[in-house]
Amino acid sequence: MPPKRARTPAKTTDDEPTSVRADALAPTLGMAGQIYDQLDRGEIPRMRLPLRTKQNIQFQAREGVWKLGRAMGTRSARKLDGALMLLRTFYLVDFINEMARDKKTSTLRELYYISEAWQDAKFHSEDESNLLIEDLEVMCERLREDFRLHPEENGASVIGDLTIKERNRKGLVKKINCRDDVGDGGYSLPFNVEKEKIEFVGTGAKFVIAIECGGMVDRLAENGFDEQHDAILLHLKGQPARSTRRFLRRLSEELKLPVVVFTDGDPWSFRIFASVAYGAIKTAHLSSYLTTPSAEFLGVTASDIENYDLPSDKLSEQDVRALEAELTDPRFGTAEWRAEIELMLKNGKKAEQQSLAKYGLNYVTEHYLPEKLTEMGVL
């Protein structure tokens, strides 16, 4: 049998890695210039930005994702609240550009405390600073990672035959295979997974399986599932971080790899899948970056609980309310999803991924996953 040919995107040499986007901060300086010009003309400063109200966020059925609508609003210094928001915005712009000059990054939490030195412009809660960063993303059409801002938590871990080039903190480029060059925990994603940081060199994998629980990732890796079935295992770490969702999007788009999502069988895990495939209202302005509309839900489904006779727990009142809400959520509007949600409500049962261990430690990799993936046409 001839060796498998790795999917290989366009290459760059180690001496010429993908460069940082030179225009990443240009929109922030453009905004500052506009406000300066307004003040110079003696005008009350103002900014136009897309509204991120619930009424201006729509589910695009054709694309299968949440998107911002076209309604616009004005942020003006005519009133005190508006003046304070403009002041905070440009303290933030100055801080972002200062970090770029000094080659630093900041966590969202650090930014909140740094604002203590901004006098009247300081934030009163981290929610305030996070919302302003999201506004800046919308106005500048950039990611917060472009602004060198990131959350406290890190991204996913990846195990499988995926070779990447990563630019480290010193600007040096290292080539890493996410199976052969890493420890048992796999390759840990940084907060920035854009092309200037991570370049895909090639893969021998046929698909990606994104997994909710770390214990299940360990089980699949220990059983050699990634090698036996040419899979990339990606740990979602519960509700996935933005870097995780962006990385999945890149794997799907650039390497043309199918993505399947393997979670617990409960309403909250269904929403984990929905955030990967369809996005969320909160990040509707970033759907084109963060969603993987081609992703498919593998399980655990309500049907699996019945068909595999899995140990289960009784749905709580909160679970029931969440499932009923999902029946009106456009992300779960297909006949298949409605049938699964209605079956879960009817039976009143939920189950964890680990419940498959009822049949032994090898059952999930020797029976459950091969059967489900074959039925889906992935294997």
ChimeraX attribute file (.defattr): number of C-alpha atoms within 10 A of each C-alpha:
attribute: neighborCount
match mode: 1-to-1
recipient: residues
	/A:1	3
	/A:2	4
	/A:3	6
	/A:4	9
	/A:5	10
	/A:6	16
	/A:7	17
	/A:8	14
	/A:9	13
	/A:10	9
	/A:11	13
	/A:12	12
	/A:13	9
	/A:14	13
	/A:15	8
	/A:16	9
	/A:17	20
	/A:18	20
	/A:19	11
	/A:20	12
	/A:21	11
	/A:22	7
	/A:23	10
	/A:24	16
	/A:25	18
	/A:26	11
	/A:27	16
	/A:28	23
	/A:29	14
	/A:30	12
	/A:31	17
	/A:32	14
	/A:33	12
	/A:34	14
	/A:35	18
	/A:36	14
	/A:37	12
	/A:38	13
	/A:39	13
	/A:40	11
	/A:41	10
	/A:42	9
	/A:43	12
	/A:44	13
	/A:45	20
	/A:46	18
	/A:47	15
	/A:48	11
	/A:49	17
	/A:50	17
	/A:51	18
	/A:52	21
	/A:53	12
	/A:54	11
	/A:55	10
	/A:56	15
	/A:57	21
	/A:58	15
	/A:59	20
	/A:60	14
	/A:61	12
	/A:62	6
	/A:63	13
	/A:64	18
	/A:65	26
	/A:66	26
	/A:67	22
	/A:68	23
	/A:69	18
	/A:70	10
	/A:71	13
	/A:72	11
	/A:73	11
	/A:74	12
	/A:75	16
	/A:76	18
	/A:77	18
	/A:78	11
	/A:79	9
	/A:80	10
	/A:81	12
	/A:82	17
	/A:83	18
	/A:84	16
	/A:85	19
	/A:86	20
	/A:87	17
	/A:88	20
	/A:89	21
	/A:90	17
	/A:91	15
	/A:92	23
	/A:93	21
	/A:94	15
	/A:95	17
	/A:96	22
	/A:97	18
	/A:98	13
	/A:99	16
	/A:100	16
	/A:101	9
	/A:102	8
	/A:103	10
	/A:104	13
	/A:105	17
	/A:106	19
	/A:107	13
	/A:108	20
	/A:109	17
	/A:110	15
	/A:111	20
	/A:112	19
	/A:113	16
	/A:114	15
	/A:115	19
	/A:116	13
	/A:117	9
	/A:118	14
	/A:119	8
	/A:120	11
	/A:121	19
	/A:122	20
	/A:123	22
	/A:124	12
	/A:125	11
	/A:126	15
	/A:127	13
	/A:128	13
	/A:129	22
	/A:130	18
	/A:131	12
	/A:132	17
	/A:133	20
	/A:134	19
	/A:135	18
	/A:136	22
	/A:137	19
	/A:138	21
	/A:139	17
	/A:140	18
	/A:141	13
	/A:142	19
	/A:143	20
	/A:144	19
	/A:145	19
	/A:146	18
	/A:147	23
	/A:148	20
	/A:149	22
	/A:150	22
	/A:151	18
	/A:152	12
	/A:153	10
	/A:154	18
	/A:155	23
	/A:156	26
	/A:157	20
	/A:158	24
	/A:159	28
	/A:160	26
	/A:161	22
	/A:162	23
	/A:163	21
	/A:164	19
	/A:165	24
	/A:166	22
	/A:167	20
	/A:168	12
	/A:169	10
	/A:170	6
	/A:171	11
	/A:172	12
	/A:173	21
	/A:174	12
	/A:175	16
	/A:176	17
	/A:177	19
	/A:178	22
	/A:179	22
	/A:180	13
	/A:181	11
	/A:182	15
	/A:183	10
	/A:184	10
	/A:185	15
	/A:186	23
	/A:187	20
	/A:188	16
	/A:189	16
	/A:190	19
	/A:191	22
	/A:192	23
	/A:193	20
	/A:194	19
	/A:195	17
	/A:196	15
	/A:197	21
	/A:198	22
	/A:199	22
	/A:200	22
	/A:201	20
	/A:202	20
	/A:203	24
	/A:204	19
	/A:205	23
	/A:206	20
	/A:207	22
	/A:208	25
	/A:209	23
	/A:210	29
	/A:211	27
	/A:212	23
	/A:213	19
	/A:214	16
	/A:215	13
	/A:216	18
	/A:217	24
	/A:218	17
	/A:219	16
	/A:220	20
	/A:221	21
	/A:222	12
	/A:223	16
	/A:224	15
	/A:225	21
	/A:226	23
	/A:227	17
	/A:228	9
	/A:229	14
	/A:230	18
	/A:231	23
	/A:232	28
	/A:233	27
	/A:234	26
	/A:235	27
	/A:236	27
	/A:237	17
	/A:238	16
	/A:239	16
	/A:240	21
	/A:241	19
	/A:242	25
	/A:243	22
	/A:244	28
	/A:245	25
	/A:246	24
	/A:247	23
	/A:248	25
	/A:249	25
	/A:250	21
	/A:251	20
	/A:252	19
	/A:253	13
	/A:254	14
	/A:255	20
	/A:256	13
	/A:257	22
	/A:258	19
	/A:259	27
	/A:260	22
	/A:261	24
	/A:262	26
	/A:263	28
	/A:264	22
	/A:265	22
	/A:266	24
	/A:267	21
	/A:268	16
	/A:269	20
	/A:270	23
	/A:271	20
	/A:272	21
	/A:273	27
	/A:274	22
	/A:275	26
	/A:276	31
	/A:277	27
	/A:278	28
	/A:279	29
	/A:280	23
	/A:281	20
	/A:282	15
	/A:283	20
	/A:284	24
	/A:285	26
	/A:286	23
	/A:287	25
	/A:288	16
	/A:289	17
	/A:290	27
	/A:291	28
	/A:292	28
	/A:293	20
	/A:294	18
	/A:295	23
	/A:296	18
	/A:297	20
	/A:298	20
	/A:299	25
	/A:300	23
	/A:301	23
	/A:302	23
	/A:303	16
	/A:304	17
	/A:305	22
	/A:306	15
	/A:307	9
	/A:308	13
	/A:309	12
	/A:310	21
	/A:311	16
	/A:312	15
	/A:313	12
	/A:314	11
	/A:315	19
	/A:316	12
	/A:317	9
	/A:318	10
	/A:319	18
	/A:320	17
	/A:321	13
	/A:322	15
	/A:323	22
	/A:324	15
	/A:325	12
	/A:326	19
	/A:327	17
	/A:328	11
	/A:329	11
	/A:330	16
	/A:331	23
	/A:332	19
	/A:333	13
	/A:334	10
	/A:335	8
	/A:336	9
	/A:337	17
	/A:338	16
	/A:339	14
	/A:340	16
	/A:341	22
	/A:342	15
	/A:343	16
	/A:344	23
	/A:345	18
	/A:346	10
	/A:347	13
	/A:348	16
	/A:349	21
	/A:350	23
	/A:351	22
	/A:352	19
	/A:353	19
	/A:354	17
	/A:355	18
	/A:356	21
	/A:357	13
	/A:358	13
	/A:359	12
	/A:360	9
	/A:361	14
	/A:362	15
	/A:363	14
	/A:364	23
	/A:365	19
	/A:366	12
	/A:367	11
	/A:368	15
	/A:369	18
	/A:370	17
	/A:371	13
	/A:372	15
	/A:373	13
	/A:374	10
	/A:375	11
	/A:376	13
	/A:377	7
	/A:378	14
	/A:379	14
